[in-house]
Amino acid sequence: MLGRREFLGFSGGAALTYASRKLILPTEAAMASGGDTLPEFQGINQWLNSAPLKIANLKGNVVLVQFWTLACINCQRTLPSVVQWHQKYANKGLKVIGIHTPEFPFERDVNNVKKAIKKHQITYPVPLDNEFKTWEAYNNQYWPHLFLADRQGIRRYDHIGEGAYDQTEQMIRKLLG
């Protein structure tokens, strides 16, 4: 049983979920305006590839927060780009945080997440959000979902689902200056 989340289907390459609240799809204008500070990581069960991090400690860096889960095919298709951006831009100030929020019960098992991290060659921090606390703090409803913040921690870009890889990388480069 998935608790209070139910799988609804796919739209634009992103799995949609219902989290006991009205489903709100962001508009292009809302995504472009940015302006919100990235919420703090909450209810993290465990951190892989890193000691626990706080948003405040990431200021001064461009931060890419990625919501993913290991069995999601859309997530699996985005991982090579996210891994590549981490490798290419980490030394220029990009910090990638891959928040693993499980869709299915077997995805809660840390050993399964570790296998996925190894398979996809993920070396950036991966917090395990098994209780959906960070998911809820970000008002997230999708896998995969990228949030990109500037060096002051202000969200400047938001992308749901697969695709827009060139656009996302252009925004990373722009924010890195």
Buried (B, 14 or more C-beta within 10 A) or exposed (E): EEEEBEEEEEEEBBBBBEBEEEEEEEEEEEBEEBEBEBBEBBBBEEBBBEEEBEBEEBBEBBBBBBBBBBBBEBBBBBBEBBBEBBBEBBEEBBBBBBBBBBBEEEBBBEEBBBEBBEEBEBBBBBBBBBBBBBBBBBEBBBBBBBBBBBBEBBBBBBBBBBBBBEEBBEBBBEBBE
